[in-house]
Amino acid sequence: MPDPKFKGTHPKIDTANQCVTELSAAWWAYTTARIVYAEAMLHHNWSHHGNKRREDLITNATMKISDAYDDYLEKIDTFKRAHAAYKTAIRELLRGHLL
């Protein structure tokens, strides 16, 4: 996992740290979308059937969950690549200090 104490020591480390931030933000967006969906479902269950407004809320919330989850998965892929680059940068830094 990237470590902020190495910030500014290598461009790959800075990129990895930024990816961690973006991954965290994507996770919270996904979690928030799930909460909105749960609230929409709760209101839907309390309402009379056929309420178009509540059904629209559920549909919109479902789409937001899907979009947020897709973004989260994309951020995971980006994070994996950045983490591999981070490990390479640490090795490069260590080699530079050991030589």
C-alpha positions as CSV (number, residue, x, y, z in Angstrom):
1,M,0.0,0.0,0.0
2,P,1.4,3.4,-0.9
3,D,2.8,5.4,2.0
4,P,2.4,9.2,2.2
5,K,5.8,9.6,3.9
6,F,7.4,8.9,0.5
7,K,5.4,11.8,-1.1
8,G,7.6,13.7,-3.6
9,T,10.4,11.2,-3.6
10,H,9.4,9.6,-6.9
11,P,6.7,10.4,-9.5
12,K,5.4,6.8,-9.4
13,I,4.9,7.0,-5.7
14,D,2.9,10.2,-6.0
15,T,0.8,8.6,-8.7
16,A,0.1,5.6,-6.5
17,N,-0.8,7.8,-3.5
18,Q,-3.3,9.7,-5.8
19,C,-4.8,6.4,-6.9
20,V,-5.4,5.4,-3.3
21,T,-7.3,8.7,-2.8
22,E,-9.4,8.1,-5.9
23,L,-10.1,4.5,-4.9
24,S,-11.3,5.6,-1.5
25,A,-13.5,8.3,-3.1
26,A,-15.0,5.8,-5.6
27,W,-15.8,3.4,-2.7
28,W,-17.6,6.1,-0.8
29,A,-19.6,7.1,-3.9
30,Y,-20.6,3.5,-4.3
31,T,-21.6,3.2,-0.7
32,T,-23.6,6.4,-0.8
33,A,-25.4,5.1,-3.9
34,R,-26.3,1.9,-2.1
35,I,-27.7,4.0,0.8
36,V,-29.8,6.1,-1.5
37,Y,-31.1,2.9,-3.1
38,A,-32.0,1.4,0.3
39,E,-33.9,4.6,1.3
40,A,-35.8,4.5,-2.0
41,M,-36.7,0.9,-1.4
42,L,-37.8,1.6,2.1
43,H,-40.1,4.4,1.0
44,H,-41.4,2.2,-1.9
45,N,-42.3,-0.6,0.5
46,W,-44.2,1.9,2.7
47,S,-46.1,3.5,-0.2
48,H,-49.0,2.2,-2.2
49,H,-48.2,0.2,-5.3
50,G,-48.0,2.1,-8.5
51,N,-46.5,5.3,-7.2
52,K,-44.5,6.4,-10.3
53,R,-42.3,8.9,-8.4
54,R,-41.1,6.2,-6.0
55,E,-40.5,3.8,-8.8
56,D,-38.4,6.5,-10.6
57,L,-36.4,7.0,-7.4
58,I,-35.6,3.3,-7.3
59,T,-34.7,3.2,-11.0
60,N,-32.4,6.2,-10.6
61,A,-30.8,4.8,-7.5
62,T,-30.2,1.5,-9.2
63,M,-28.5,3.3,-12.1
64,K,-26.3,5.3,-9.7
65,I,-25.3,2.1,-7.9
66,S,-24.3,0.6,-11.2
67,D,-22.4,3.6,-12.4
68,A,-20.6,4.0,-9.0
69,Y,-19.7,0.4,-8.9
70,D,-18.3,0.5,-12.5
71,D,-16.2,3.5,-11.5
72,Y,-15.0,1.7,-8.4
73,L,-13.9,-1.3,-10.4
74,E,-12.1,1.0,-12.8
75,K,-10.3,2.6,-9.9
76,I,-9.3,-0.8,-8.6
77,D,-7.6,-1.6,-11.9
78,T,-5.9,1.8,-11.9
79,F,-4.8,1.2,-8.3
80,K,-3.3,-2.2,-9.2
81,R,-1.2,-0.7,-12.0
82,A,-0.1,2.2,-9.8
83,H,0.7,-0.1,-6.9
84,A,3.0,-2.2,-9.1
85,A,4.7,1.0,-10.3
86,Y,5.0,2.1,-6.6
87,K,6.8,-1.1,-5.7
88,T,9.1,-0.6,-8.7
89,A,9.8,3.0,-7.6
90,I,10.6,1.8,-4.0
91,R,13.1,-0.7,-5.4
92,E,14.7,2.0,-7.5
93,L,15.0,4.3,-4.6
94,L,16.5,1.6,-2.4
95,R,18.9,0.6,-5.1
96,G,19.9,4.3,-5.4
97,H,20.6,4.5,-1.6
98,L,22.4,1.2,-1.5
99,L,24.8,2.1,-4.4
